Amino acid sequence: MATTTAAQRREQARVEYDAFLKNCPTNQLLDRISDKWVSLVVAALSAGPMRYSDLSRKIAGVSPKMLTQTLRSLERDGIVTRTVTPSVPVRVDYELSPLGTSLSRLLTAVKDWAELHIEKVNEARERYDKPTP
């Protein structure tokens, strides 16, 4: 087995974590966190812990299947924590982990930007879609 220099190892690591490469783990993470439902779930949880039903009501249009898949993937990635409280019925709360809180600042900023600039985007779309003579 050939030995590698520190510079070669750094270069290899740089290549391995290049988000522009399809198979790079960072590319896959960007794909996950850029999902519409992920953004909305993280933004909703930035206000504090919520139950599944609260999230379902807060996020218009999300199906139970998509909400469940999104929550599971966020829990797997360490972005959301799930707390089960034994009671009748069982209470399950979701909240952002410290990692999720750091992500929520970014995703909430994107959500806020979209809400602030939607009119300008709509105007641009209308200009673009207008037939040219």
C-alpha positions as CSV (number, residue, x, y, z in Angstrom):
1,M,0.0,0.0,0.0
2,A,1.5,3.3,-1.1
3,T,1.8,6.1,1.4
4,T,0.3,9.5,0.7
5,T,1.5,12.9,1.7
6,A,-0.6,15.3,3.8
7,A,-1.1,17.5,0.7
8,Q,-2.3,14.5,-1.3
9,R,-4.8,13.5,1.5
10,R,-6.1,17.1,1.7
11,E,-6.6,17.1,-2.1
12,Q,-8.4,13.7,-1.9
13,A,-10.7,15.0,0.8
14,R,-11.4,18.1,-1.2
15,V,-12.4,16.0,-4.2
16,E,-14.5,13.6,-2.1
17,Y,-16.6,16.5,-0.7
18,D,-17.3,18.4,-3.9
19,A,-21.0,19.2,-3.9
20,F,-20.9,19.5,-7.6
21,L,-20.2,15.8,-8.0
22,K,-23.4,13.7,-8.1
23,N,-22.2,10.9,-5.9
24,C,-20.6,13.2,-3.3
25,P,-22.3,13.0,0.2
26,T,-22.6,16.8,0.3
27,N,-24.5,16.8,-3.0
28,Q,-26.9,14.2,-1.6
29,L,-27.3,16.3,1.6
30,L,-28.0,19.4,-0.5
31,D,-30.6,17.5,-2.5
32,R,-32.3,16.5,0.8
33,I,-32.3,19.9,2.4
34,S,-33.4,21.7,-0.8
35,D,-36.7,19.7,-0.8
36,K,-39.8,21.8,-0.4
37,W,-41.2,19.8,2.5
38,V,-37.9,19.7,4.3
39,S,-37.6,23.5,4.1
40,L,-41.2,24.0,5.4
41,V,-40.9,21.4,8.2
42,V,-37.6,23.0,9.4
43,A,-39.0,26.5,9.2
44,A,-42.1,25.4,11.1
45,L,-40.1,23.7,13.8
46,S,-37.9,26.8,14.2
47,A,-40.7,28.2,16.4
48,G,-40.4,25.3,18.8
49,P,-41.4,21.7,19.3
50,M,-44.6,20.5,17.5
51,R,-46.7,17.4,17.3
52,Y,-47.3,15.6,14.0
53,S,-50.9,16.9,13.8
54,D,-49.7,20.5,14.4
55,L,-47.2,20.2,11.6
56,S,-49.8,18.7,9.3
57,R,-52.1,21.7,9.9
58,K,-49.3,24.2,9.6
59,I,-47.9,22.9,6.3
60,A,-50.7,23.2,3.8
61,G,-50.7,20.5,1.1
62,V,-48.3,18.0,2.7
63,S,-49.7,14.5,2.6
64,P,-49.4,12.3,5.6
65,K,-47.0,10.0,3.7
66,M,-44.7,12.9,2.7
67,L,-44.7,14.4,6.2
68,T,-43.8,11.1,7.7
69,Q,-41.1,10.5,5.2
70,T,-39.7,14.0,5.7
71,L,-39.7,13.7,9.5
72,R,-38.0,10.3,9.3
73,S,-35.3,11.5,6.9
74,L,-34.7,14.6,9.1
75,E,-34.5,12.4,12.2
76,R,-32.0,10.1,10.5
77,D,-29.8,13.0,9.4
78,G,-29.8,14.4,13.0
79,I,-31.7,17.5,12.1
80,V,-34.9,16.7,14.0
81,T,-35.4,14.8,17.3
82,R,-38.5,12.8,18.1
83,T,-39.6,12.5,21.7
84,V,-42.3,10.0,22.7
85,T,-44.1,10.6,25.9
86,P,-45.9,7.6,27.3
87,S,-49.5,8.6,27.8
88,V,-53.0,7.7,26.5
89,P,-52.8,8.4,23.7
90,V,-49.1,8.4,23.2
91,R,-47.7,11.9,22.7
92,V,-44.9,12.4,20.0
93,D,-43.1,15.7,19.7
94,Y,-40.7,16.8,17.0
95,E,-38.1,19.5,17.5
96,L,-34.9,20.8,15.9
97,S,-31.6,19.4,17.1
98,P,-28.7,21.9,17.5
99,L,-27.7,20.9,14.0
100,G,-31.3,21.5,12.8
101,T,-31.3,24.9,14.5
102,S,-28.3,26.0,12.6
103,L,-29.9,24.9,9.3
104,S,-33.2,26.5,10.2
105,R,-31.6,30.0,10.1
106,L,-30.7,29.5,6.5
107,L,-34.0,27.8,5.4
108,T,-36.1,30.3,7.2
109,A,-34.2,33.1,5.6
110,V,-34.9,31.6,2.1
111,K,-38.6,31.2,3.1
112,D,-38.7,34.9,4.2
113,W,-36.9,36.0,1.0
114,A,-39.6,34.1,-1.1
115,E,-42.4,35.8,0.8
116,L,-40.8,39.2,0.5
117,H,-40.0,39.0,-3.2
118,I,-42.9,36.9,-4.7
119,E,-44.5,40.0,-6.3
120,K,-41.2,40.8,-8.2
121,V,-40.9,37.2,-9.3
122,N,-44.5,37.2,-10.5
123,E,-43.9,40.4,-12.4
124,A,-40.8,38.9,-14.0
125,R,-42.7,35.8,-15.0
126,E,-45.5,37.9,-16.6
127,R,-42.9,39.9,-18.6
128,Y,-41.2,36.7,-19.7
129,D,-44.4,34.9,-20.6
130,K,-45.8,37.8,-22.5
131,P,-45.9,37.1,-26.2
132,T,-43.4,39.1,-28.2
133,P,-44.7,40.7,-31.4
